[in-house]
Amino acid sequence: MIIRPAGDEDRQAIAAIHAASWRDSYAEVTDPGFLADVDARMAERWAKCEVGHGDLLLLAEDGHEPVGFILARGGEPAFINVLHVLPGHRSAGAGAALMAAVARRLRDEGRVNAYLDVLTTNTRAIAFYRRLGGVPGAVKAKEVGGRMLPNLRVDFPDLQAIVDSA
């Protein structure tokens, strides 16, 4: 598994991973109309997505095949905006490797903690984040796939715990 910074040339692959993950993970909770054109929506999103100074966009490759990505936004605490892995590559280490790579880079920049939001229905992801040292917090409604859905905030008070757990 190779984790590397993603560039503009990777945006189509990232959009495809994002769309495939949404179709697999969010079919039960999102608006069917949203998923009907999720490929086009994600292609547009990633074509326009700004990755600013202090943000991290990393790609996981198995061989030369892109299998997952992560986007962390700078700040204190840092915000892990999105993490997706192709359904057929889940539980194979890509998600943990991406989280560890982001945690290392954030830590090297002097940050000490991070957080993310995850759908409360995504129990598999919640268990994964807890294994990496994530601490469940408040639940709030956020727009996801055309619907307002409950999202759980997961705090990572110690980035080193992610590195040690991955």
LOVEX-945088 format. One record per residue: residue number from 1; x, y, z of N, C-alpha, C, O in turn; residue in one letter. Coordinates in Angstrom, 1 decimal. Example, Ala and Ser with C-alpha at 12.3 -4.5 7.8 and 13.67 -1.06 7.14 Angstrom:
// residues 2
{1,{13.2,-5.7,7.8},{12.3,-4.5,7.8},{13.2,-3.3,7.8},{14.2,-3.3,8.5},"A"};
{2,{12.8,-2.2,7.1},{13.7,-1.1,7.1},{12.9,0.0,7.9},{13.4,1.1,8.0},"S"};
END
This chain:
// residues 166
{1,{0.9,-1.2,0.0},{0.0,0.0,0.0},{0.9,1.2,0.0},{1.8,1.4,0.9},"M"};
{2,{0.7,2.1,-1.0},{1.4,3.4,-1.0},{0.4,4.5,-0.7},{-0.7,4.6,-1.3},"I"};
{3,{0.8,5.4,0.2},{0.1,6.6,0.4},{0.9,7.8,-0.1},{2.1,7.9,0.3},"I"};
{4,{0.3,8.6,-0.9},{1.0,9.7,-1.5},{0.1,10.9,-1.6},{-1.1,10.8,-1.6},"R"};
{5,{0.7,12.1,-1.7},{-0.1,13.3,-1.9},{-0.8,13.2,-3.3},{-0.3,12.7,-4.2},"P"};
{6,{-2.1,13.6,-3.3},{-2.9,13.6,-4.5},{-2.7,14.9,-5.2},{-2.7,16.0,-4.6},"A"};
{7,{-2.7,14.8,-6.5},{-2.6,16.0,-7.3},{-3.8,16.2,-8.2},{-4.7,15.4,-8.2},"G"};
{8,{-3.8,17.3,-9.0},{-4.9,17.5,-9.9},{-5.2,16.3,-10.8},{-6.4,16.1,-11.2},"D"};
{9,{-4.1,15.6,-11.2},{-4.3,14.5,-12.1},{-5.0,13.3,-11.5},{-5.4,12.4,-12.2},"E"};
{10,{-5.2,13.3,-10.1},{-5.9,12.3,-9.4},{-7.3,12.5,-9.1},{-8.0,11.7,-8.6},"D"};
{11,{-7.8,13.7,-9.5},{-9.2,14.1,-9.1},{-10.2,13.2,-9.7},{-11.2,12.9,-9.1},"R"};
{12,{-10.1,12.7,-10.9},{-11.1,11.8,-11.5},{-11.1,10.5,-10.7},{-12.2,9.9,-10.5},"Q"};
{13,{-9.9,10.0,-10.4},{-9.9,8.7,-9.6},{-10.5,8.9,-8.2},{-11.3,8.1,-7.7},"A"};
{14,{-10.3,10.1,-7.6},{-10.9,10.4,-6.3},{-12.4,10.5,-6.4},{-13.1,9.9,-5.6},"I"};
{15,{-12.9,11.1,-7.5},{-14.3,11.2,-7.7},{-14.9,9.8,-7.9},{-16.0,9.6,-7.3},"A"};
{16,{-14.3,9.0,-8.6},{-14.8,7.6,-8.8},{-14.8,6.8,-7.5},{-15.8,6.1,-7.3},"A"};
{17,{-13.8,6.9,-6.7},{-13.8,6.2,-5.4},{-14.9,6.8,-4.5},{-15.6,6.0,-3.9},"I"};
{18,{-15.0,8.1,-4.5},{-16.0,8.7,-3.7},{-17.4,8.3,-4.1},{-18.3,7.9,-3.2},"H"};
{19,{-17.7,8.2,-5.4},{-19.0,7.8,-5.8},{-19.3,6.3,-5.5},{-20.4,6.0,-5.1},"A"};
{20,{-18.3,5.5,-5.7},{-18.5,4.0,-5.5},{-18.7,3.8,-4.0},{-19.6,3.0,-3.6},"A"};
{21,{-18.0,4.5,-3.1},{-18.2,4.4,-1.7},{-19.6,4.9,-1.3},{-20.2,4.2,-0.4},"S"};
{22,{-20.1,6.0,-1.8},{-21.4,6.5,-1.5},{-22.5,5.5,-1.9},{-23.4,5.2,-1.2},"W"};
{23,{-22.4,4.9,-3.1},{-23.4,3.9,-3.6},{-23.4,2.8,-2.6},{-24.5,2.2,-2.4},"R"};
{24,{-22.3,2.3,-2.1},{-22.2,1.2,-1.2},{-22.7,1.5,0.2},{-23.4,0.8,0.8},"D"};
{25,{-22.2,2.6,0.7},{-22.4,2.9,2.1},{-23.7,3.7,2.5},{-24.2,3.6,3.6},"S"};
{26,{-24.1,4.5,1.5},{-25.2,5.5,1.8},{-26.5,5.2,1.1},{-27.4,6.0,1.2},"Y"};
{27,{-26.6,4.1,0.4},{-27.8,3.8,-0.4},{-29.1,3.8,0.5},{-30.2,4.2,0.0},"A"};
{28,{-29.0,3.3,1.7},{-30.2,3.2,2.6},{-30.6,4.5,3.2},{-31.8,4.6,3.6},"E"};
{29,{-29.7,5.5,3.2},{-30.1,6.7,3.9},{-30.2,8.0,3.1},{-30.8,9.0,3.5},"V"};
{30,{-29.6,8.0,1.9},{-29.6,9.2,1.0},{-30.8,9.2,0.0},{-31.4,8.1,-0.2},"T"};
{31,{-31.0,10.3,-0.5},{-32.1,10.5,-1.5},{-31.7,9.7,-2.8},{-30.6,9.8,-3.3},"D"};
{32,{-32.6,8.8,-3.2},{-32.3,8.0,-4.4},{-31.9,8.8,-5.6},{-31.1,8.4,-6.5},"P"};
{33,{-32.5,10.0,-5.8},{-32.2,10.9,-6.9},{-30.8,11.4,-6.8},{-30.1,11.6,-7.8},"G"};
{34,{-30.3,11.6,-5.6},{-28.9,12.0,-5.4},{-28.0,10.9,-5.9},{-27.0,11.1,-6.6},"F"};
{35,{-28.2,9.7,-5.5},{-27.4,8.6,-5.9},{-27.5,8.2,-7.4},{-26.5,7.7,-8.0},"L"};
{36,{-28.6,8.6,-8.0},{-28.8,8.3,-9.4},{-27.7,9.0,-10.3},{-27.3,8.4,-11.3},"A"};
{37,{-27.3,10.1,-9.8},{-26.3,10.8,-10.6},{-25.0,11.2,-9.7},{-24.4,12.2,-9.9},"D"};
{38,{-24.7,10.3,-8.8},{-23.6,10.5,-7.9},{-22.3,10.6,-8.6},{-21.4,11.3,-8.2},"V"};
{39,{-22.1,9.9,-9.7},{-20.8,10.0,-10.5},{-20.6,11.4,-11.0},{-19.5,11.9,-10.8},"D"};
{40,{-21.6,12.0,-11.6},{-21.5,13.3,-12.1},{-21.3,14.3,-10.9},{-20.6,15.3,-11.0},"A"};
{41,{-22.1,14.1,-9.9},{-22.0,15.0,-8.7},{-20.5,15.0,-8.1},{-20.0,16.1,-7.8},"R"};
{42,{-20.0,13.8,-8.0},{-18.6,13.7,-7.4},{-17.6,14.3,-8.4},{-16.6,14.9,-7.9},"M"};
{43,{-17.8,14.0,-9.7},{-16.8,14.6,-10.6},{-16.8,16.1,-10.6},{-15.8,16.7,-10.6},"A"};
{44,{-18.0,16.7,-10.5},{-18.1,18.1,-10.4},{-17.5,18.6,-9.0},{-16.7,19.6,-9.0},"E"};
{45,{-17.8,18.0,-8.0},{-17.3,18.3,-6.7},{-15.8,18.4,-6.7},{-15.1,19.3,-6.2},"R"};
{46,{-15.1,17.3,-7.2},{-13.7,17.2,-7.1},{-13.0,18.0,-8.2},{-11.8,18.4,-8.0},"W"};
{47,{-13.7,18.4,-9.2},{-13.1,19.3,-10.2},{-13.0,20.7,-9.6},{-12.1,21.5,-9.9},"A"};
{48,{-14.0,21.1,-8.7},{-14.0,22.4,-8.1},{-13.4,22.5,-6.7},{-13.1,23.6,-6.2},"K"};
{49,{-13.1,21.3,-6.1},{-12.6,21.3,-4.7},{-11.3,22.0,-4.6},{-10.3,21.7,-5.3},"C"};
{50,{-11.3,23.0,-3.7},{-10.0,23.7,-3.4},{-9.3,23.0,-2.3},{-9.9,22.7,-1.2},"E"};
{51,{-8.0,22.8,-2.5},{-7.2,22.2,-1.5},{-6.2,23.4,-1.1},{-5.2,23.6,-1.9},"V"};
{52,{-6.4,24.0,0.0},{-5.6,25.1,0.4},{-4.3,24.8,1.1},{-4.0,23.6,1.5},"G"};
{53,{-3.6,25.9,1.4},{-2.4,25.7,2.2},{-2.8,25.2,3.6},{-3.7,25.7,4.2},"H"};
{54,{-2.1,24.1,4.0},{-2.4,23.5,5.3},{-3.4,22.4,5.2},{-3.6,21.7,6.2},"G"};
{55,{-4.0,22.2,4.0},{-4.9,21.0,3.8},{-4.1,19.9,3.3},{-3.0,20.1,2.7},"D"};
{56,{-4.6,18.7,3.5},{-3.9,17.5,3.1},{-4.9,16.6,2.3},{-5.9,16.2,2.8},"L"};
{57,{-4.5,16.3,1.0},{-5.3,15.4,0.2},{-4.3,14.3,-0.2},{-3.4,14.5,-0.9},"L"};
{58,{-4.6,13.1,0.4},{-3.7,11.9,0.1},{-4.5,10.8,-0.6},{-5.7,10.7,-0.4},"L"};
{59,{-3.8,10.1,-1.4},{-4.3,9.0,-2.1},{-3.7,7.7,-1.7},{-2.4,7.6,-1.5},"L"};
{60,{-4.5,6.6,-1.6},{-3.9,5.3,-1.3},{-4.0,4.5,-2.6},{-5.0,4.4,-3.3},"A"};
{61,{-2.8,3.8,-2.9},{-2.8,3.0,-4.1},{-2.3,1.6,-3.7},{-1.4,1.4,-2.9},"E"};
{62,{-3.0,0.6,-4.3},{-2.6,-0.8,-4.1},{-2.0,-1.2,-5.5},{-2.8,-1.3,-6.5},"D"};
{63,{-0.7,-1.3,-5.5},{-0.1,-1.4,-6.8},{-0.1,-0.1,-7.4},{0.4,0.9,-6.8},"G"};
{64,{-0.7,0.0,-8.6},{-0.9,1.4,-9.2},{-2.4,1.7,-9.2},{-2.8,2.7,-9.9},"H"};
{65,{-3.2,1.0,-8.5},{-4.7,1.2,-8.5},{-5.0,2.1,-7.3},{-4.8,1.7,-6.2},"E"};
{66,{-5.7,3.3,-7.6},{-6.2,4.1,-6.5},{-7.3,3.4,-5.8},{-8.3,3.0,-6.5},"P"};
{67,{-7.2,3.2,-4.5},{-8.2,2.5,-3.7},{-8.9,3.3,-2.6},{-9.9,2.9,-2.1},"V"};
{68,{-8.3,4.5,-2.3},{-8.9,5.3,-1.2},{-8.2,6.7,-1.2},{-7.2,6.9,-1.8},"G"};
{69,{-8.9,7.6,-0.4},{-8.3,8.9,-0.3},{-8.8,9.5,1.0},{-9.8,9.0,1.6},"F"};
{70,{-8.1,10.6,1.4},{-8.5,11.3,2.6},{-8.2,12.8,2.4},{-7.2,13.2,1.7},"I"};
{71,{-9.1,13.7,2.9},{-8.9,15.1,2.8},{-9.0,15.6,4.2},{-10.1,15.5,4.9},"L"};
{72,{-8.0,16.2,4.7},{-8.0,16.9,6.0},{-7.8,18.4,5.8},{-6.9,18.8,5.1},"A"};
{73,{-8.6,19.1,6.5},{-8.5,20.6,6.4},{-7.7,21.1,7.6},{-7.9,20.6,8.8},"R"};
{74,{-6.8,22.1,7.4},{-6.0,22.6,8.4},{-6.8,23.3,9.5},{-8.0,23.6,9.3},"G"};
{75,{-6.2,23.6,10.5},{-6.8,24.3,11.6},{-6.5,23.6,12.9},{-5.8,22.6,12.9},"G"};
{76,{-7.0,24.1,14.0},{-6.8,23.5,15.3},{-8.1,23.4,16.0},{-8.5,24.5,16.5},"E"};
{77,{-8.7,22.3,16.2},{-8.2,21.0,15.7},{-8.4,20.9,14.2},{-9.2,21.6,13.6},"P"};
{78,{-7.6,20.0,13.6},{-7.8,19.8,12.1},{-9.1,19.0,11.9},{-9.5,18.3,12.8},"A"};
{79,{-9.7,19.2,10.8},{-10.9,18.6,10.4},{-10.7,17.6,9.3},{-10.3,17.9,8.2},"F"};
{80,{-10.9,16.3,9.6},{-10.9,15.3,8.6},{-12.2,15.3,7.8},{-13.2,14.7,8.3},"I"};
{81,{-12.1,16.0,6.7},{-13.4,16.3,5.9},{-14.0,15.0,5.3},{-15.2,14.9,5.3},"N"};
{82,{-13.1,14.2,4.8},{-13.6,13.0,4.1},{-12.6,11.9,4.0},{-11.4,12.2,3.8},"V"};
{83,{-13.0,10.7,4.2},{-12.2,9.5,4.0},{-13.1,8.4,3.3},{-14.1,8.1,3.9},"L"};
{84,{-12.6,7.9,2.2},{-13.4,6.9,1.5},{-12.4,5.9,0.9},{-11.3,6.2,0.4},"H"};
{85,{-12.8,4.6,1.0},{-12.1,3.5,0.4},{-13.0,2.7,-0.5},{-14.2,2.5,-0.1},"V"};
{86,{-12.5,2.2,-1.6},{-13.4,1.4,-2.5},{-13.9,0.2,-1.7},{-13.2,-0.4,-0.9},"L"};
{87,{-15.2,-0.1,-1.9},{-15.8,-1.2,-1.1},{-15.0,-2.5,-1.1},{-14.9,-3.1,-0.1},"P"};
{88,{-14.5,-2.9,-2.2},{-13.7,-4.1,-2.3},{-12.4,-4.1,-1.6},{-11.7,-5.1,-1.5},"G"};
{89,{-12.0,-2.9,-1.1},{-10.7,-2.8,-0.5},{-10.8,-2.4,1.0},{-9.8,-2.1,1.6},"H"};
{90,{-12.0,-2.4,1.5},{-12.2,-2.1,2.9},{-11.6,-3.2,3.8},{-11.6,-4.4,3.3},"R"};
{91,{-11.2,-2.9,4.9},{-10.7,-3.9,5.9},{-9.3,-4.5,5.4},{-8.9,-5.5,5.9},"S"};
{92,{-8.7,-3.8,4.5},{-7.4,-4.3,4.0},{-6.3,-3.3,4.4},{-5.1,-3.5,4.0},"A"};
{93,{-6.6,-2.3,5.2},{-5.5,-1.4,5.7},{-5.4,-0.1,5.0},{-4.7,0.8,5.5},"G"};
{94,{-6.1,0.2,4.0},{-6.0,1.5,3.3},{-6.5,2.6,4.2},{-5.9,3.7,4.3},"A"};
{95,{-7.7,2.4,4.8},{-8.2,3.5,5.7},{-7.3,3.8,6.8},{-7.1,5.0,7.2},"G"};
{96,{-6.8,2.8,7.5},{-5.9,3.0,8.6},{-4.6,3.6,8.2},{-4.1,4.5,8.8},"A"};
{97,{-4.1,3.2,7.0},{-2.9,3.8,6.5},{-3.1,5.3,6.1},{-2.2,6.2,6.4},"A"};
{98,{-4.2,5.6,5.6},{-4.5,7.0,5.3},{-4.7,7.9,6.5},{-4.2,9.0,6.6},"L"};
{99,{-5.4,7.3,7.5},{-5.5,8.1,8.8},{-4.2,8.3,9.5},{-3.9,9.3,10.0},"M"};
{100,{-3.3,7.2,9.5},{-2.0,7.4,10.1},{-1.1,8.4,9.3},{-0.4,9.2,10.0},"A"};
{101,{-1.2,8.4,8.0},{-0.4,9.3,7.2},{-0.8,10.8,7.5},{0.0,11.6,7.7},"A"};
{102,{-2.1,11.0,7.6},{-2.6,12.3,8.0},{-2.2,12.7,9.4},{-1.8,13.8,9.6},"V"};
{103,{-2.4,11.8,10.3},{-2.0,12.1,11.7},{-0.5,12.4,11.8},{-0.2,13.4,12.5},"A"};
{104,{0.3,11.7,11.1},{1.8,12.0,11.2},{2.1,13.4,10.6},{2.8,14.1,11.2},"R"};
{105,{1.5,13.7,9.5},{1.7,15.0,8.9},{1.2,16.1,9.7},{1.8,17.2,9.9},"R"};
{106,{0.0,16.0,10.3},{-0.6,17.0,11.1},{0.3,17.2,12.4},{0.6,18.3,12.8},"L"};
{107,{0.7,16.1,13.0},{1.6,16.1,14.1},{2.9,16.8,13.8},{3.4,17.6,14.6},"R"};
{108,{3.5,16.5,12.7},{4.7,17.1,12.2},{4.6,18.6,12.0},{5.6,19.3,12.1},"D"};
{109,{3.4,19.1,11.8},{3.1,20.5,11.6},{2.8,21.2,13.0},{2.5,22.4,13.0},"E"};
{110,{2.8,20.4,14.0},{2.6,21.0,15.4},{1.2,20.8,15.9},{0.9,21.3,17.0},"G"};
{111,{0.3,20.2,15.1},{-1.1,20.0,15.6},{-1.1,18.8,16.6},{-0.3,17.9,16.5},"R"};
{112,{-2.1,18.8,17.5},{-2.1,17.8,18.4},{-3.4,16.9,18.3},{-3.5,15.8,18.8},"V"};
{113,{-4.5,17.5,17.7},{-5.7,16.7,17.7},{-6.5,17.0,16.4},{-6.1,17.9,15.6},"N"};
{114,{-7.5,16.2,16.1},{-8.3,16.3,14.9},{-9.7,15.8,15.3},{-10.0,15.2,16.3},"A"};
{115,{-10.6,16.1,14.3},{-12.0,15.5,14.5},{-12.6,15.3,13.1},{-12.0,15.7,12.1},"Y"};
{116,{-13.7,14.5,13.1},{-14.4,14.3,11.9},{-15.9,14.1,12.3},{-16.2,13.9,13.4},"L"};
{117,{-16.7,14.1,11.3},{-18.1,13.7,11.4},{-18.4,12.5,10.6},{-17.9,12.3,9.5},"D"};
{118,{-19.3,11.6,11.2},{-19.6,10.4,10.5},{-21.1,10.1,10.7},{-21.6,10.4,11.8},"V"};
{119,{-21.8,9.6,9.7},{-23.2,9.3,9.9},{-23.4,8.3,11.0},{-22.6,7.4,11.2},"L"};
{120,{-24.4,8.5,11.9},{-24.6,7.7,13.0},{-25.0,6.3,12.6},{-24.8,5.3,13.3},"T"};
{121,{-25.5,6.1,11.3},{-25.8,4.8,10.8},{-24.6,4.0,10.3},{-24.7,2.8,10.0},"T"};
{122,{-23.5,4.7,10.2},{-22.3,4.0,9.7},{-21.5,3.4,10.8},{-20.4,3.9,11.2},"N"};
{123,{-22.1,2.3,11.4},{-21.5,1.7,12.6},{-20.1,1.1,12.3},{-19.3,1.1,13.2},"T"};
{124,{-19.9,0.6,11.1},{-18.6,0.1,10.8},{-17.5,1.1,10.9},{-16.5,0.9,11.4},"R"};
{125,{-17.8,2.3,10.3},{-16.8,3.4,10.4},{-16.6,3.9,11.8},{-15.5,4.2,12.2},"A"};
{126,{-17.7,4.0,12.6},{-17.6,4.4,13.9},{-16.7,3.5,14.7},{-15.8,3.9,15.5},"I"};
{127,{-16.9,2.2,14.5},{-16.0,1.2,15.2},{-14.6,1.3,14.8},{-13.6,1.3,15.6},"A"};
{128,{-14.3,1.6,13.5},{-13.0,1.8,13.0},{-12.4,3.0,13.6},{-11.2,2.9,14.1},"F"};
{129,{-13.1,4.1,13.7},{-12.5,5.3,14.3},{-12.2,5.2,15.8},{-11.3,5.7,16.3},"Y"};
{130,{-13.1,4.4,16.5},{-12.8,4.1,17.9},{-11.6,3.3,18.1},{-10.8,3.5,19.0},"R"};
{131,{-11.3,2.3,17.2},{-10.1,1.5,17.3},{-8.9,2.4,17.1},{-7.8,2.1,17.6},"R"};
{132,{-9.0,3.5,16.4},{-7.9,4.4,16.2},{-7.8,5.5,17.3},{-7.0,6.4,17.1},"L"};
{133,{-8.5,5.4,18.3},{-8.5,6.3,19.4},{-9.5,7.4,19.4},{-9.4,8.3,20.2},"G"};
{134,{-10.5,7.3,18.5},{-11.5,8.3,18.4},{-12.5,8.3,19.5},{-12.8,7.2,20.0},"G"};
{135,{-12.9,9.4,20.0},{-13.8,9.6,21.1},{-15.1,10.1,20.6},{-15.1,11.3,20.1},"V"};
{136,{-16.2,9.4,20.7},{-17.5,9.9,20.2},{-17.9,11.1,21.0},{-17.7,11.2,22.2},"P"};
{137,{-18.5,12.0,20.3},{-19.0,13.3,20.9},{-20.5,13.5,20.6},{-21.3,12.6,20.6},"G"};
{138,{-20.8,14.8,20.3},{-22.2,15.2,20.0},{-22.7,14.7,18.7},{-21.9,14.5,17.7},"A"};
{139,{-24.0,14.6,18.6},{-24.6,14.3,17.3},{-25.3,15.6,16.8},{-26.0,16.3,17.6},"V"};
{140,{-25.2,15.9,15.5},{-25.9,17.0,14.9},{-26.3,16.6,13.5},{-25.7,15.8,12.9},"K"};
{141,{-27.4,17.3,13.1},{-27.9,17.0,11.7},{-27.0,17.8,10.7},{-26.7,19.0,10.9},"A"};
{142,{-26.7,17.1,9.6},{-26.0,17.7,8.5},{-26.6,17.3,7.2},{-27.2,16.2,7.2},"K"};
{143,{-26.5,18.1,6.2},{-27.0,17.7,4.9},{-26.1,16.7,4.3},{-24.9,17.0,4.1},"E"};
{144,{-26.6,15.5,3.9},{-25.8,14.5,3.3},{-26.6,13.8,2.2},{-27.7,13.3,2.5},"V"};
{145,{-26.2,13.9,1.0},{-26.9,13.3,-0.1},{-28.3,13.7,-0.3},{-29.2,12.9,-0.6},"G"};
{146,{-28.6,15.0,0.0},{-29.9,15.5,-0.2},{-30.9,15.4,1.0},{-32.1,15.7,0.8},"G"};
{147,{-30.4,14.9,2.1},{-31.2,14.8,3.3},{-30.4,15.3,4.5},{-29.2,15.2,4.5},"R"};
{148,{-31.2,15.8,5.5},{-30.6,16.1,6.8},{-30.5,14.8,7.6},{-31.5,14.2,7.9},"M"};
{149,{-29.3,14.5,8.0},{-29.0,13.2,8.6},{-28.2,13.4,9.9},{-27.4,14.3,9.9},"L"};
{150,{-28.4,12.6,10.9},{-27.6,12.7,12.1},{-26.2,12.3,11.9},{-25.9,11.2,11.4},"P"};
{151,{-25.2,13.1,12.3},{-23.8,12.9,12.2},{-23.2,12.9,13.6},{-23.5,13.8,14.4},"N"};
{152,{-22.3,11.9,13.9},{-21.6,11.9,15.1},{-20.3,12.5,15.0},{-19.5,12.2,14.0},"L"};
{153,{-19.9,13.4,15.9},{-18.6,14.0,15.9},{-17.7,13.0,16.6},{-18.0,12.5,17.7},"R"};
{154,{-16.5,12.7,16.0},{-15.5,11.9,16.6},{-14.3,12.7,16.8},{-13.7,13.2,15.8},"V"};
{155,{-13.8,12.8,18.0},{-12.6,13.6,18.3},{-11.4,12.6,18.4},{-11.5,11.6,19.0},"D"};
{156,{-10.3,13.1,18.0},{-9.0,12.4,18.1},{-8.1,13.3,19.0},{-7.4,14.1,18.4},"F"};
{157,{-8.2,13.2,20.3},{-7.4,14.1,21.1},{-5.9,13.9,21.1},{-5.2,14.8,21.5},"P"};
{158,{-5.5,12.8,20.5},{-4.0,12.5,20.5},{-3.7,11.9,19.1},{-4.0,10.7,18.9},"D"};
{159,{-3.1,12.7,18.2},{-2.8,12.2,16.9},{-1.9,10.9,16.9},{-1.9,10.1,16.0},"L"};
{160,{-1.0,10.9,17.9},{-0.1,9.8,18.0},{-0.9,8.5,18.2},{-0.4,7.4,17.8},"Q"};
{161,{-2.0,8.5,18.9},{-2.8,7.3,19.1},{-3.3,6.7,17.7},{-3.3,5.5,17.6},"A"};
{162,{-3.6,7.6,16.8},{-3.9,7.1,15.4},{-2.7,6.3,14.8},{-2.9,5.2,14.3},"I"};
{163,{-1.6,7.0,14.9},{-0.4,6.4,14.3},{-0.1,5.0,15.0},{0.2,4.0,14.3},"V"};
{164,{-0.2,5.0,16.3},{0.1,3.7,17.1},{-0.9,2.6,16.8},{-0.6,1.5,16.9},"D"};
{165,{-2.1,3.0,16.5},{-3.2,2.0,16.3},{-3.3,1.5,14.9},{-3.9,0.4,14.6},"S"};
{166,{-2.8,2.2,13.9},{-2.9,1.9,12.5},{-2.1,0.7,12.1},{-2.1,0.2,11.0},"A"};
END
